[in-house]
Amino acid sequence: MSILREVSPRLWSIRSSEQVALAKRAAQITVELQQGVKKSYKDVIDVSWGDPHRGGLKPLTFVRQVIASCLYPSLLTSESLPVDVPQRAQSLLGDCGGGSVGAYTSTAGIPRIVRSVSEFITRRDGGVESSPENIFITSGSQRSLMMVLKLFIRTEGPVQTGVLMPVPSYPYFNNAVSMLGGVMVPYYLDEEHGWDVRVDELRRALRGARGHCNPMVLYVTNPGNPTGHVQNKKSIEDVIQFAAEEKLFLLADEVYQDSVHDPNSEFVAYKRVLSEMGPPYSNSVELASFHSASKGYLGESGFRGGYVEFVNLDPTVMGYTYTLFSCDTCSSVLGQLALDLLAHPPRPGDPSYPTYAAEIRALKDTMGRNVQRIQEVIGSLPGMSCQPIKGGIFAFPRLHLPPSVVQQAQEEGVNPDMWYSSRLLEDAGLCVGPGCEHGQREGTHHIRLCIATSQENLEEVLTRLSDFHRSFMRRFSSS
């Protein structure tokens, strides 16, 4: 018997990922194509990941120039770079140990960059004060979430810690709760009303959970992943009031805050709304909010830079929090640099500003057109519908599958949208995420696809999806 069978039993509670199975098959098909196996497509397109650069969107020039100069300081004397690039790089290197990005940093991050993030939050929230002492930089916002969950989840005692989480949601968070020994308490977003967060549904979930766990945490995503909803101020106020009444700690995952596409919607941070509500809410509701350099217009997923900011956390608990985060020594330095560039991009008058502004406009235009095209195409397909994509970088259309498809999938022991996604991959070379990976109401089926991609790539994605889906529906609707 392998010694690995003696690992923590909590690891066995993590369900296998349907997405991983699809990704492995996609890699196998790629090898088959390279070996000359004939298929109806020449390559595999993977839109299951939330990775803008993988999808063909280009990195921002200023970001890459500064980070390249930090990695290879000989570039600091290059005359081919705008003058503000070496100035920024030299300034950042001056705050690195030994002037090198290869050195360790403070646990919470390079102090100058932590201050930079704090200033960014204050500007974003209309002057609501942010203190650097309440911010920790980590290797991606996922790591921040994992560390914060460790503060709450009790692994000993008769009552496990419950975490209210939206359905659909981000599967990494679900697995993190399970791995740490917590209990997932699902609350369902209202698909028919644009994936709204409803307080009556939160109350239902909380009442049902209190008999078998101790609910302590309420997790929200805004803008939503994978749903693309954007909460308005009133919705956020309602959630905060509910958290206050039920004494729940709020976790606000706001990594898509720069990705709002609907002209009638805007991102408002939970921290800002909490502050504007005034006492007793503003000085009592405990909140942790998260952001990342992986999403939005930076899209630097591989640099692994994210942060968490705590609000109203007890000073004693903050001391333990610092100790907990110290277990990681420090976060990725490249990720920290990316966060600094997110927090303080070029300003009007800077040599790099014209190029930066033009690239941001182009990315916004691309995302806006992508949303419009996806809604148009999906709206034209039989047996498929999609709520408005107001924000984020995903579409999460619903599949209205024929009964024969559902029955066949069930007979094979497979979720129906996984069955659909597998055939989409095999027949059209298109890899999407099955809705079952994110959770959904019983009897509904979805797929998730990333919309942060080049327009050329998107058109190919939509062509393959349309051709496959129409053929699929003709075949099974008549059976």
Secondary structure, DSSP 8 states (H G I E B T S, - for coil): --GGGGS-HHHHTS---HHHHHHHHHHHHHHHHHTT---SSSS-EE-SS--TTTTT----HHHHHHHHHHHSGGGGG-TTS-THHHHHHHHHHTTSGGG-TTS---TT--HHHHHHHHHHHHHHTTT----GGGEEEESSHHHHHHHHHHHH---SSSS-EEEEEEES--HHHHHHHHHHT-EEEEEE-BGGGTSB--HHHHHHHHHHHTTTSEEEEEEEESS-TTT-----HHHHHHHHHHHHHHT-EEEEE-TTTT-B--TT-----HHHHHHHH-TTTTTT--EEEEEESSSTTT--GGG--EEEEEES--HHHHHHHHHHHHTT----HHHHHHHHHHHS---TTSTTHHHHHHHHHHHHHHHHHHHHHHHHHHHHSTTEE-----BSSEE--EE---HHHHHHHHHTT--HHHHHHHHHHHHH-EE-EEGGGT---TT--BEEEE--S-HHHHHHHHHHHHHHHHHHHHHHH--
